[in-house]
């Protein structure tokens, strides 16, 4: 496997379920070529409020607390962003 570190323009993106997890596929255009990037064996992630109960049936899941931040560019956020002093 050859590692390449260069700027690229995203052409397409998709994901699909596999027996080993989620496979992410990206097609990108660099200055010299078109590349297909595949990242296998990923886990799905979702965010829910901490006080919500989860009835997962028999589906295994992992739940852990995480401090979330929203970009200061978000027009829908009415609270403070991470790292702000609240002033």
Protein Blocks (a to p, Z undefined) as FASTA:
>chain_A
ZZdddddddfbdcddddfkbccdddddddfkbccddddehiacdddddfklccdehjacc
ddddddddddfklmkbcbdcehiahZZ
